[in-house]
Amino acid sequence: MPKAYALLQFDVNDPDKFGRYRQGAAPTILANGGKVLVAASTADVREGSLPAKLVTVLEFPSHEAAETWYTSPEYASVKHLRHEAASAGSLVFLDGFEIPSGFGEGDHSS
């Protein structure tokens, strides 16, 4: 089963309130098997543009685990802080990709 990722992008307007959101959200992520892979407010954009200043990528063991996190009562109790502290936001679930077994293997003998 492939891993799942949550991609969050937003502009922070109230750093204090957003700090409270981060403190409250972190345990809910961990409790659902998730971890923070990226939390960056600076980016080296090579092509195109980012729609927001802060980009966060969360990794979960499965899409179901990501969904359980997002719909949990524990996350619901802090989610409003993100909505109140940030704008230009999005939160998207993405399913990971696993290279099929045997892909790229072949007869390499000469």
C-alpha positions as a Markdown table, in Angstrom:
| # | Residue | x | y | z |
|---|---|---|---|---|
| 1 | Met | 0.0 | 0.0 | 0.0 |
| 2 | Pro | 1.5 | 3.3 | -1.0 |
| 3 | Lys | 2.1 | 6.1 | 1.5 |
| 4 | Ala | 0.0 | 9.2 | 1.4 |
| 5 | Tyr | 1.0 | 12.8 | 1.6 |
| 6 | Ala | -0.8 | 16.0 | 2.7 |
| 7 | Leu | 0.4 | 19.1 | 0.9 |
| 8 | Leu | -0.5 | 22.3 | 2.7 |
| 9 | Gln | 0.1 | 25.8 | 1.2 |
| 10 | Phe | -0.9 | 29.1 | 2.8 |
| 11 | Asp | 0.2 | 32.6 | 3.8 |
| 12 | Val | 0.5 | 33.1 | 7.6 |
| 13 | Asn | -1.2 | 36.4 | 8.7 |
| 14 | Asp | -1.1 | 35.8 | 12.5 |
| 15 | Pro | 2.2 | 34.1 | 13.6 |
| 16 | Asp | 1.1 | 33.8 | 17.2 |
| 17 | Lys | -2.1 | 32.0 | 16.4 |
| 18 | Phe | -0.4 | 29.9 | 13.8 |
| 19 | Gly | 2.2 | 28.9 | 16.4 |
| 20 | Arg | -0.6 | 27.6 | 18.6 |
| 21 | Tyr | -2.0 | 25.7 | 15.6 |
| 22 | Arg | 1.4 | 24.0 | 15.0 |
| 23 | Gln | 1.7 | 23.1 | 18.7 |
| 24 | Gly | -1.8 | 21.6 | 18.7 |
| 25 | Ala | -1.6 | 19.9 | 15.3 |
| 26 | Ala | 1.8 | 18.2 | 15.8 |
| 27 | Pro | 0.6 | 15.5 | 18.3 |
| 28 | Thr | -2.5 | 14.8 | 16.1 |
| 29 | Ile | -0.2 | 14.1 | 13.1 |
| 30 | Leu | 2.1 | 11.8 | 15.1 |
| 31 | Ala | -0.8 | 10.0 | 16.7 |
| 32 | Asn | -2.0 | 8.9 | 13.2 |
| 33 | Gly | 1.5 | 7.7 | 12.1 |
| 34 | Gly | 2.3 | 10.9 | 10.2 |
| 35 | Lys | 5.5 | 12.9 | 10.1 |
| 36 | Val | 6.4 | 16.4 | 8.8 |
| 37 | Leu | 8.7 | 16.1 | 5.8 |
| 38 | Val | 8.8 | 19.7 | 4.8 |
| 39 | Ala | 7.8 | 23.0 | 6.5 |
| 40 | Ala | 9.4 | 25.8 | 4.6 |
| 41 | Ser | 8.7 | 29.5 | 4.2 |
| 42 | Thr | 11.5 | 29.9 | 1.7 |
| 43 | Ala | 11.8 | 28.1 | -1.6 |
| 44 | Asp | 14.2 | 27.9 | -4.5 |
| 45 | Val | 11.6 | 28.1 | -7.2 |
| 46 | Arg | 13.1 | 27.1 | -10.6 |
| 47 | Glu | 9.9 | 27.1 | -12.7 |
| 48 | Gly | 6.5 | 28.6 | -12.2 |
| 49 | Ser | 5.5 | 30.0 | -8.8 |
| 50 | Leu | 4.2 | 28.9 | -5.5 |
| 51 | Pro | 0.7 | 30.0 | -4.7 |
| 52 | Ala | 1.6 | 30.7 | -1.0 |
| 53 | Lys | 4.6 | 31.5 | 1.2 |
| 54 | Leu | 4.5 | 28.5 | 3.5 |
| 55 | Val | 4.6 | 25.0 | 2.2 |
| 56 | Thr | 4.2 | 21.9 | 4.4 |
| 57 | Val | 4.3 | 18.2 | 3.3 |
| 58 | Leu | 3.1 | 15.6 | 5.7 |
| 59 | Glu | 3.7 | 11.8 | 5.2 |
| 60 | Phe | 1.3 | 9.2 | 6.4 |
| 61 | Pro | 1.5 | 5.4 | 6.1 |
| 62 | Ser | -1.6 | 5.3 | 3.9 |
| 63 | His | -4.4 | 7.4 | 2.5 |
| 64 | Glu | -6.7 | 6.0 | 5.2 |
| 65 | Ala | -4.3 | 7.2 | 7.9 |
| 66 | Ala | -4.2 | 10.7 | 6.4 |
| 67 | Glu | -8.0 | 10.7 | 6.3 |
| 68 | Thr | -8.3 | 9.5 | 9.9 |
| 69 | Trp | -5.9 | 12.4 | 10.9 |
| 70 | Tyr | -7.8 | 15.0 | 9.0 |
| 71 | Thr | -11.3 | 14.0 | 10.3 |
| 72 | Ser | -10.2 | 13.2 | 13.9 |
| 73 | Pro | -11.8 | 15.2 | 16.7 |
| 74 | Glu | -8.3 | 16.1 | 18.0 |
| 75 | Tyr | -7.3 | 17.8 | 14.7 |
| 76 | Ala | -10.8 | 19.4 | 14.5 |
| 77 | Ser | -10.1 | 21.1 | 17.8 |
| 78 | Val | -7.1 | 23.0 | 16.4 |
| 79 | Lys | -7.9 | 23.2 | 12.6 |
| 80 | His | -9.8 | 26.5 | 13.1 |
| 81 | Leu | -6.6 | 28.1 | 14.3 |
| 82 | Arg | -5.0 | 27.5 | 10.9 |
| 83 | His | -8.1 | 28.9 | 9.2 |
| 84 | Glu | -8.0 | 32.0 | 11.4 |
| 85 | Ala | -4.2 | 32.5 | 11.1 |
| 86 | Ala | -3.7 | 31.9 | 7.4 |
| 87 | Ser | -5.0 | 32.8 | 4.0 |
| 88 | Ala | -4.5 | 31.7 | 0.4 |
| 89 | Gly | -4.5 | 28.2 | 1.7 |
| 90 | Ser | -5.0 | 24.7 | 0.3 |
| 91 | Leu | -4.7 | 21.2 | 1.8 |
| 92 | Val | -4.5 | 18.4 | -0.7 |
| 93 | Phe | -4.0 | 14.6 | -0.2 |
| 94 | Leu | -1.7 | 12.9 | -2.6 |
| 95 | Asp | -1.2 | 9.2 | -2.9 |
| 96 | Gly | 2.4 | 8.1 | -3.1 |
| 97 | Phe | 3.9 | 6.0 | -5.9 |
| 98 | Glu | 5.7 | 2.7 | -5.5 |
| 99 | Ile | 7.9 | 1.4 | -8.3 |
| 100 | Pro | 6.5 | -2.0 | -9.3 |
| 101 | Ser | 8.5 | -5.0 | -8.3 |
| 102 | Gly | 11.0 | -6.0 | -10.9 |
| 103 | Phe | 10.8 | -2.7 | -12.8 |
| 104 | Gly | 14.1 | -1.8 | -14.3 |
| 105 | Glu | 15.5 | -5.2 | -13.7 |
| 106 | Gly | 16.7 | -7.0 | -16.7 |
| 107 | Asp | 19.5 | -9.1 | -18.1 |
| 108 | His | 22.5 | -6.9 | -17.6 |
| 109 | Ser | 25.0 | -9.6 | -18.7 |
| 110 | Ser | 27.2 | -9.1 | -21.7 |
